[in-house]
């Protein structure tokens, strides 16, 4: 038998962060991971390339500081990657920060308009980031320490909005809940630049750019992912660094230890039981797995009927697949200089293309002309690894994800890539197709959803993952959610884990 102050279920990015934050505040912490590796989706590798996640979208600086990896202690100094919007006519467009140009170095006619829009979205994103860096408000007396802290955060956000100026503040509030398609095309003509922004607005979501609220998602990404980096050693190396930080903080970390039950006594958690029958005891349990699996581990009898209904109705419909390709040599993309092969490569020729790619997924079909994000981590290597994220490939595919369906997805991906690199399919030596059902099997993420729950307007901020379940505590006393399904969710930020840990500390001191 083992006794700790806190048990964390799952050693993904949020589980590792939550454990490290608590340990650095003097708590004894045990982190249990069912798999053999840490990092969740970001930590999975295949051959010598990433299996799932392949880029880092601004791991939050507050998170790094709180786990002891701020400033000079952060070992990854990778420069932000430019994004190349690929075009069949060879006139590829490069977006590097807010700078826009053609890949051949010539000026783009919409460069100024696009740069202004990116800066504007980034400014909006900085405002939303302030909300993300704290637990959502509510539930505490305004005269309590926790309540005063919430008022301070809200006041800071309100002051930031006011500093935009009257006209810009009005514009911010007008566009916040609108659809990305109309918003983008109001500023830019449809084309490759619009395609980049439209694709980023719906990355990993079961939605298209015409859907309400996708501007919010785009702004959120600009606040947490304005800079895209490919860290040396890949995302798995980042997860290993987070794991080491948790251990150095004093966490006990055990892999290959699936949790099958959360133990309770008199409606209060007392620990967990693993598949091997071992029991570990603690007065607090933080779970980085999704809400419904967590509720089942604790026992649904701890939840009233309405809470159970809300948990069951959390939408988590994955639409993103991963296709990894071993190539005999680096591909040739006509019109793209060799020094840009290592950039973030995006095939989303227009906002309309992104919307059309989504349409089949509404009815349970995979797109025949998908949006693809590709990364060639080491193009100079012999037999390089091409990592591609393919959208849309719905988890509830009509007929299911059979071997034939996966082969169809592979051939669709190759045919799409051949539109910008005609000889690429001939270079493929090995292919790995990871569909949403396989993602769910490997990671436990419901529906294979990369964020464990849809980032939609009714599942954000104080109502993420569901109404009245937005402040991490759930079910029996001492049980908290800390995974991507909670506020603020999304990407490899670590803020869900950090915020949940801070909330758990507030509850226990």
C-alpha positions as CSV (number, residue, x, y, z in Angstrom):
1,X,0.0,0.0,0.0
2,X,1.1,3.6,-0.8
3,X,-0.1,6.8,0.6
4,X,0.1,10.2,-1.1
5,X,-1.6,13.6,-0.8
6,X,-2.7,13.5,-4.5
7,X,-3.0,10.9,-7.3
8,X,-3.0,12.1,-10.9
9,X,-4.5,9.7,-13.5
10,X,-2.7,10.0,-16.8
11,X,0.7,11.3,-17.7
12,X,-0.2,13.4,-20.7
13,X,0.9,17.0,-20.8
14,X,-1.9,18.1,-18.4
15,X,-1.3,15.3,-16.0
16,X,2.4,15.9,-15.8
17,X,1.9,19.7,-15.3
18,X,-0.8,19.2,-12.6
19,X,1.5,16.8,-10.8
20,X,4.5,19.1,-11.0
21,X,2.6,22.1,-9.8
22,X,1.2,20.3,-6.8
23,X,4.6,18.7,-5.9
24,X,6.3,22.1,-6.1
25,X,3.7,23.4,-3.6
26,X,4.7,20.7,-1.1
27,X,2.2,17.9,-1.9
28,X,3.3,14.3,-2.3
29,X,2.1,13.2,-5.7
30,X,1.8,9.9,-7.6
31,X,1.2,10.1,-11.4
32,X,-0.2,6.8,-12.9
33,X,-0.1,6.2,-16.7
34,X,-1.7,3.3,-18.4
35,X,0.7,3.3,-21.3
36,X,4.4,2.6,-21.5
37,X,5.3,6.2,-22.5
38,X,4.4,9.6,-21.1
39,X,3.0,12.6,-22.9
40,X,-0.3,11.2,-24.2
41,X,-0.9,12.0,-27.9
42,X,2.2,14.3,-28.0
43,X,4.4,11.6,-26.5
44,X,3.6,8.8,-29.0
45,X,6.3,8.1,-31.6
46,X,6.5,5.7,-34.5
47,X,9.7,4.5,-36.1
48,X,11.9,7.7,-35.8
49,X,9.1,10.2,-36.3
50,X,6.0,11.5,-34.4
51,X,3.0,9.2,-34.4
52,X,0.4,11.9,-33.7
53,X,1.2,15.4,-32.6
54,X,4.1,16.9,-34.4
55,X,4.2,20.6,-33.5
56,X,4.2,22.7,-30.4
57,X,1.7,25.6,-30.3
58,X,3.1,27.9,-27.5
59,X,3.4,25.8,-24.4
60,X,2.2,28.4,-22.0
61,X,4.9,30.5,-20.3
62,X,3.1,30.5,-16.9
63,X,3.0,26.7,-17.1
64,X,6.7,26.5,-17.7
65,X,7.4,28.8,-14.8
66,X,5.2,26.9,-12.4
67,X,6.8,23.6,-13.1
68,X,10.4,25.0,-12.9
69,X,11.1,25.3,-16.6
70,X,10.8,29.1,-17.0
71,X,13.4,31.2,-18.8
72,X,16.9,29.8,-19.1
73,X,15.7,26.4,-17.7
74,X,13.6,25.7,-20.9
75,X,15.9,23.6,-23.1
76,X,14.0,24.1,-26.4
77,X,15.0,27.3,-28.2
78,X,13.5,26.4,-31.6
79,X,12.7,29.2,-33.9
80,X,9.1,29.6,-34.9
81,X,8.3,27.8,-38.1
82,X,6.8,29.7,-41.1
83,X,3.7,28.3,-42.6
84,X,3.6,27.6,-46.4
85,X,0.2,27.6,-48.0
86,X,0.8,25.2,-50.9
87,X,-0.6,25.9,-54.4
88,X,-1.0,23.6,-57.4
89,X,0.3,26.4,-59.7
90,X,3.6,26.6,-57.7
91,X,2.8,30.1,-56.4
92,X,3.1,29.1,-52.8
93,X,2.5,31.7,-50.0
94,X,4.7,32.0,-46.9
95,X,3.4,33.4,-43.6
96,X,6.2,34.0,-41.2
97,X,4.9,35.6,-38.0
98,X,2.9,38.5,-39.5
99,X,5.1,38.8,-42.6
100,X,3.6,37.6,-45.8
101,X,5.3,36.9,-49.2
102,X,5.4,34.4,-52.0
103,X,7.8,31.5,-51.7
104,X,10.0,32.9,-54.5
105,X,10.5,36.1,-52.4
106,X,8.2,38.3,-54.4
107,X,5.6,40.6,-52.8
108,X,2.1,39.3,-52.2
109,X,-0.6,41.8,-53.2
110,X,-2.6,41.1,-50.0
111,X,0.5,41.1,-47.7
112,X,-0.4,44.3,-45.8
113,X,-4.1,43.3,-45.3
114,X,-3.2,39.8,-44.1
115,X,-0.4,41.1,-41.8
116,X,-2.8,43.6,-40.3
117,X,-5.4,40.9,-39.7
118,X,-2.9,38.6,-38.1
119,X,-1.7,41.3,-35.7
120,X,-5.3,42.1,-34.9
121,X,-6.2,38.5,-34.1
122,X,-3.0,38.1,-32.1
123,X,-4.0,41.1,-30.0
124,X,-7.4,39.7,-29.4
125,X,-5.8,36.3,-28.6
126,X,-3.7,37.9,-25.9
127,X,-6.9,39.1,-24.2
128,X,-8.4,35.6,-24.3
129,X,-5.2,34.2,-23.0
130,X,-5.7,36.1,-19.7
131,X,-9.0,34.2,-19.2
132,X,-7.3,30.9,-20.0
133,X,-4.6,31.4,-17.5
134,X,-7.0,31.1,-14.5
135,X,-9.8,28.8,-13.5
136,X,-13.1,30.0,-14.8
137,X,-15.0,32.4,-12.5
138,X,-17.9,31.4,-10.3
139,X,-18.7,29.3,-7.3
140,X,-16.8,31.4,-4.7
141,X,-17.9,34.2,-2.5
142,X,-16.7,37.6,-3.8
143,X,-15.3,38.4,-0.4
144,X,-13.3,35.2,-0.1
145,X,-9.7,35.0,-1.2
146,X,-10.6,32.9,-4.2
147,X,-13.5,35.2,-5.1
148,X,-11.3,38.3,-4.9
149,X,-8.7,36.6,-7.2
150,X,-11.5,35.9,-9.7
151,X,-12.6,39.5,-9.6
152,X,-9.0,40.6,-10.2
153,X,-8.7,38.4,-13.3
154,X,-12.0,39.6,-14.7
155,X,-11.1,43.2,-14.0
156,X,-7.7,42.7,-15.8
157,X,-9.5,41.2,-18.8
158,X,-12.1,44.0,-18.8
159,X,-9.3,46.6,-18.7
160,X,-7.6,44.9,-21.6
161,X,-10.8,45.1,-23.7
162,X,-11.3,48.7,-22.8
163,X,-7.7,49.5,-23.8
164,X,-8.5,48.4,-27.4
165,X,-10.4,51.7,-27.8
166,X,-14.0,52.2,-28.5
167,X,-14.1,51.2,-32.2
168,X,-11.8,48.2,-31.8
169,X,-13.6,47.0,-28.7
170,X,-16.9,47.1,-30.6
171,X,-15.3,45.2,-33.5
172,X,-13.8,42.6,-31.0
173,X,-17.2,42.0,-29.4
174,X,-19.0,41.9,-32.8
175,X,-16.8,39.2,-34.4
176,X,-16.0,37.1,-31.3
177,X,-19.0,34.7,-31.8
178,X,-19.2,34.9,-35.6
179,X,-18.1,32.4,-38.2
180,X,-14.6,32.5,-39.5
181,X,-15.6,32.2,-43.2
182,X,-17.4,35.5,-43.4
183,X,-15.0,37.3,-41.0
184,X,-11.9,36.3,-43.1
185,X,-13.5,37.1,-46.4
186,X,-14.5,40.5,-45.2
187,X,-10.8,41.2,-44.8
188,X,-9.2,39.2,-47.6
189,X,-10.3,37.7,-51.0
190,X,-10.7,34.0,-50.9
191,X,-7.5,32.2,-51.7
192,X,-4.4,30.7,-50.1
193,X,-4.2,33.3,-47.3
194,X,-7.8,32.8,-46.4
195,X,-7.3,29.1,-46.5
196,X,-4.6,29.2,-43.9
197,X,-6.8,31.1,-41.4
198,X,-9.9,29.1,-42.2
199,X,-8.0,25.8,-41.6
200,X,-6.5,27.1,-38.3
201,X,-10.0,28.1,-37.1
202,X,-11.2,24.5,-37.3
203,X,-8.1,22.5,-36.6
204,X,-9.2,19.2,-35.0
205,X,-12.8,20.3,-34.8
206,X,-16.0,18.7,-36.1
207,X,-17.0,21.9,-37.7
208,X,-16.3,24.0,-40.8
209,X,-15.3,27.7,-41.1
210,X,-19.0,28.7,-41.8
211,X,-20.0,27.5,-38.4
212,X,-20.8,30.0,-35.6
213,X,-18.0,30.5,-33.1
214,X,-15.1,29.6,-35.3
215,X,-13.7,33.1,-35.0
216,X,-13.4,32.5,-31.3
217,X,-11.4,29.3,-32.0
218,X,-9.1,31.2,-34.4
219,X,-8.5,33.9,-31.9
220,X,-7.9,31.4,-29.1
221,X,-5.3,29.7,-31.3
222,X,-3.6,33.0,-32.0
223,X,-3.3,33.6,-28.3
224,X,-1.9,30.1,-27.6
225,X,-0.4,29.3,-30.9
226,X,0.7,32.4,-32.8
227,X,4.1,30.8,-32.8
228,X,4.4,27.2,-34.1
229,X,7.6,25.4,-33.3
230,X,9.2,22.1,-34.1
231,X,11.3,21.3,-31.1
232,X,14.6,19.4,-31.4
233,X,13.7,15.8,-30.8
234,X,10.1,16.4,-31.5
235,X,7.1,16.6,-29.2
236,X,8.1,13.4,-27.5
237,X,11.3,15.2,-26.3
238,X,9.2,18.0,-24.8
239,X,7.0,15.5,-23.0
240,X,10.1,13.8,-21.6
241,X,11.3,17.2,-20.3
242,X,7.9,17.7,-18.6
243,X,8.2,14.2,-17.1
244,X,11.6,15.0,-15.8
245,X,10.3,18.3,-14.3
246,X,7.6,16.4,-12.5
247,X,10.1,13.9,-11.1
248,X,12.5,16.6,-10.0
249,X,9.6,18.3,-8.2
250,X,9.1,15.1,-6.2
251,X,6.4,13.2,-8.1
252,X,6.4,9.4,-8.2
253,X,5.6,8.4,-11.8
254,X,4.5,5.0,-12.8
255,X,3.8,3.8,-16.4
256,X,2.0,0.6,-17.3
257,X,-0.4,1.2,-14.5
258,X,-3.9,1.5,-15.8
259,X,-6.4,2.7,-13.2
260,X,-9.6,0.6,-13.1
261,X,-11.4,2.2,-10.1
262,X,-11.4,5.4,-8.1
263,X,-11.9,4.4,-4.4
264,X,-14.4,6.3,-2.3
265,X,-15.8,6.3,1.2
266,X,-18.8,8.4,2.3
267,X,-18.8,10.3,-0.9
268,X,-15.1,11.3,-0.7
269,X,-12.3,9.9,-2.7
270,X,-9.7,7.8,-0.9
271,X,-7.5,6.5,-3.7
272,X,-7.4,4.3,-6.7
273,X,-7.1,0.7,-7.7
274,X,-5.0,-0.4,-10.7
275,X,-5.6,-3.3,-13.1
276,X,-3.0,-5.4,-11.2
277,X,-5.0,-5.0,-8.0
278,X,-2.7,-2.6,-6.4
279,X,-4.2,0.2,-4.3
280,X,-2.8,3.7,-3.9
281,X,-4.4,6.0,-1.3
282,X,-4.9,9.8,-1.4
283,X,-7.5,12.3,-0.4
284,X,-7.4,13.9,-3.8
285,X,-7.5,12.4,-7.3
286,X,-6.9,14.5,-10.4
287,X,-7.9,12.8,-13.7
288,X,-6.6,13.9,-17.0
289,X,-8.8,11.4,-18.9
290,X,-12.2,12.5,-20.2
291,X,-15.2,13.3,-18.0
292,X,-17.3,10.2,-18.8
293,X,-14.5,7.6,-18.3
294,X,-13.6,9.5,-15.1
295,X,-17.2,9.3,-13.8
296,X,-17.3,5.6,-14.6
297,X,-14.1,5.0,-12.6
298,X,-15.6,6.8,-9.6
299,X,-19.1,5.2,-10.1
300,X,-22.0,7.0,-11.7
301,X,-24.0,6.7,-8.4
302,X,-21.9,9.7,-7.2
303,X,-23.5,11.9,-9.8
304,X,-27.1,13.1,-9.9
305,X,-29.2,12.5,-13.0
306,X,-28.7,15.9,-14.5
307,X,-24.9,15.8,-14.1
308,X,-24.8,12.3,-15.6
309,X,-26.9,13.5,-18.6
310,X,-24.6,16.4,-19.2
311,X,-21.5,14.3,-19.0
312,X,-23.0,11.8,-21.4
313,X,-23.9,14.6,-23.9
314,X,-20.4,16.2,-24.1
315,X,-19.6,16.2,-27.8
316,X,-16.3,14.7,-28.7
317,X,-16.5,13.7,-32.4
318,X,-13.0,13.4,-33.7
319,X,-12.5,14.3,-37.4
320,X,-8.8,14.2,-37.6
321,X,-6.6,11.3,-38.8
322,X,-2.8,11.0,-39.0
323,X,-1.0,9.6,-42.0
324,X,2.7,9.1,-41.6
325,X,4.8,8.3,-44.6
326,X,8.4,7.0,-44.9
327,X,9.9,8.4,-48.1
328,X,12.9,7.2,-50.0
329,X,14.1,10.8,-50.3
330,X,12.8,14.3,-49.7
331,X,10.0,15.2,-52.1
332,X,10.3,17.9,-54.7
333,X,7.5,20.5,-54.6
334,X,7.6,22.6,-57.7
335,X,8.0,26.3,-56.9
336,X,9.0,25.6,-53.3
337,X,12.7,26.4,-52.4
338,X,14.5,23.6,-50.6
339,X,15.0,25.7,-47.4
340,X,11.2,25.8,-47.0
341,X,10.7,22.0,-47.0
342,X,11.1,22.0,-43.2
343,X,8.3,24.6,-42.7
344,X,4.8,23.9,-41.7
345,X,3.2,22.9,-45.0
346,X,-0.5,23.4,-45.4
347,X,-2.8,22.4,-48.2
348,X,-5.9,24.5,-47.8
349,X,-6.2,26.5,-51.1
350,X,-9.1,28.6,-49.9
351,X,-11.7,29.1,-47.2
352,X,-14.3,27.6,-49.5
353,X,-12.1,24.5,-50.0
354,X,-11.9,24.0,-46.2
355,X,-15.7,24.3,-46.0
356,X,-16.2,21.9,-48.8
357,X,-13.8,19.4,-47.2
358,X,-16.0,19.5,-44.1
359,X,-19.3,18.8,-45.8
360,X,-18.9,15.0,-46.2
361,X,-18.0,14.7,-42.5
362,X,-21.5,16.1,-41.6
363,X,-22.9,12.8,-42.9
364,X,-20.3,10.4,-41.7
365,X,-18.1,10.3,-44.8
366,X,-14.4,11.1,-45.2
367,X,-13.5,14.0,-47.4
368,X,-12.3,13.2,-50.9
369,X,-10.4,16.5,-50.9
370,X,-9.0,16.9,-47.4
371,X,-7.2,19.7,-45.6
372,X,-3.7,18.5,-44.9
373,X,-1.0,19.9,-42.5
374,X,2.4,18.3,-43.2
375,X,5.7,18.5,-41.5
376,X,9.0,17.0,-42.7
377,X,11.0,17.1,-39.4
378,X,14.4,16.3,-41.1
379,X,14.2,16.8,-44.9
380,X,18.0,16.4,-45.2
381,X,17.9,12.8,-43.8
382,X,18.0,9.7,-45.9
383,X,14.5,8.2,-46.0
384,X,12.8,11.1,-44.3
385,X,9.6,10.9,-42.3
386,X,6.6,12.9,-43.6
387,X,4.1,13.6,-40.8
388,X,0.6,14.6,-42.0
389,X,-2.6,15.6,-40.2
390,X,-5.6,14.9,-42.4
391,X,-9.0,16.5,-41.9
392,X,-11.8,15.5,-42.3
393,X,-12.0,11.8,-41.3
394,X,-14.9,11.4,-38.9
395,X,-14.8,9.0,-36.0
396,X,-18.3,7.8,-36.8
397,X,-17.5,6.9,-40.4
398,X,-20.3,5.2,-42.3
399,X,-19.5,1.5,-42.3
400,X,-16.8,2.0,-39.7
401,X,-13.0,2.2,-40.0
402,X,-12.2,-1.0,-41.7
403,X,-8.9,-1.9,-43.4
404,X,-10.5,-0.9,-46.7
405,X,-11.5,2.5,-45.3
406,X,-8.0,3.2,-44.0
407,X,-6.6,2.3,-47.4
408,X,-9.0,4.6,-49.0
409,X,-7.9,7.4,-46.7
410,X,-4.3,6.7,-47.5
411,X,-4.9,6.8,-51.2
412,X,-6.9,10.1,-50.8
413,X,-4.1,11.6,-48.9
414,X,-1.5,10.6,-51.5
415,X,-3.7,11.9,-54.3
416,X,-4.1,15.2,-52.5
417,X,-0.4,15.5,-51.9
418,X,0.3,14.7,-55.5
419,X,-1.6,17.9,-56.5
420,X,1.4,19.9,-55.2
421,X,4.2,17.2,-55.6
422,X,3.3,14.9,-58.5
423,X,6.2,12.4,-57.7
424,X,5.6,12.2,-54.0
425,X,3.4,9.0,-54.1
426,X,6.3,7.2,-55.9
427,X,8.6,7.9,-52.9
428,X,6.5,6.2,-50.3
429,X,8.2,3.2,-48.8
430,X,6.0,2.7,-45.7
431,X,2.7,4.2,-44.6
432,X,1.0,4.4,-41.2
433,X,-2.7,5.4,-41.1
434,X,-4.0,6.3,-37.6
435,X,-7.7,7.0,-37.7
436,X,-9.8,8.4,-34.9
437,X,-10.9,4.9,-33.6
438,X,-7.2,4.0,-33.3
439,X,-6.4,7.3,-31.5
440,X,-9.2,6.5,-29.0
441,X,-7.8,3.0,-28.5
442,X,-4.2,4.3,-27.9
443,X,-5.0,7.3,-25.8
444,X,-8.5,6.9,-24.4
445,X,-9.6,10.2,-26.0
446,X,-13.3,9.9,-26.7
447,X,-14.0,9.7,-30.4
448,X,-10.3,10.1,-31.0
449,X,-10.8,13.9,-30.4
450,X,-7.5,15.7,-30.0
451,X,-9.0,18.0,-27.3
452,X,-11.2,15.3,-25.6
453,X,-14.2,17.5,-26.2
454,X,-15.3,19.8,-29.0
455,X,-14.1,23.4,-28.6
456,X,-17.5,24.9,-29.4
457,X,-19.3,27.9,-27.9
458,X,-21.4,25.7,-25.6
459,X,-18.3,23.8,-24.4
460,X,-15.9,26.7,-23.6
461,X,-14.8,28.8,-20.6
462,X,-17.2,28.4,-17.6
463,X,-19.3,25.7,-19.4
464,X,-16.4,23.5,-20.4
465,X,-16.8,20.5,-20.5
466,X,-20.5,21.2,-19.6
467,X,-22.7,23.6,-17.8
468,X,-22.1,23.5,-14.0
469,X,-19.1,21.2,-14.5
470,X,-16.6,24.0,-15.5
471,X,-14.5,24.3,-12.3
472,X,-12.6,21.0,-12.4
473,X,-14.3,19.5,-9.2
474,X,-16.6,16.7,-10.2
475,X,-18.6,14.0,-8.4
476,X,-17.3,12.9,-5.0
477,X,-15.3,15.3,-2.9
478,X,-11.6,15.4,-3.7
479,X,-12.1,14.4,-7.4
480,X,-11.0,16.8,-10.1
481,X,-10.8,16.8,-13.9
482,X,-7.5,18.2,-15.2
483,X,-7.4,17.1,-18.9
484,X,-8.0,18.8,-22.2
485,X,-11.8,18.5,-21.8
486,X,-11.6,21.2,-19.1
487,X,-11.0,24.9,-19.4
488,X,-9.2,26.2,-21.4
489,X,-8.6,23.0,-23.4
490,X,-7.0,22.7,-26.8
491,X,-3.4,22.3,-28.1
492,X,-0.3,21.5,-26.0
493,X,-0.7,24.3,-23.5
494,X,-0.7,22.6,-20.1
495,X,-3.1,25.2,-18.7
496,X,-5.9,22.7,-17.9
497,X,-3.5,20.8,-15.7
498,X,-2.1,23.9,-14.1
499,X,-5.5,25.5,-13.4
500,X,-6.9,22.2,-12.0
501,X,-4.0,21.9,-9.7
502,X,-4.4,25.4,-8.4
503,X,-8.1,24.8,-7.8
504,X,-7.3,21.6,-5.9
505,X,-4.9,23.6,-3.8
506,X,-7.6,26.2,-3.0
507,X,-9.9,23.4,-1.9
508,X,-7.4,21.8,0.5
509,X,-4.8,24.6,1.2
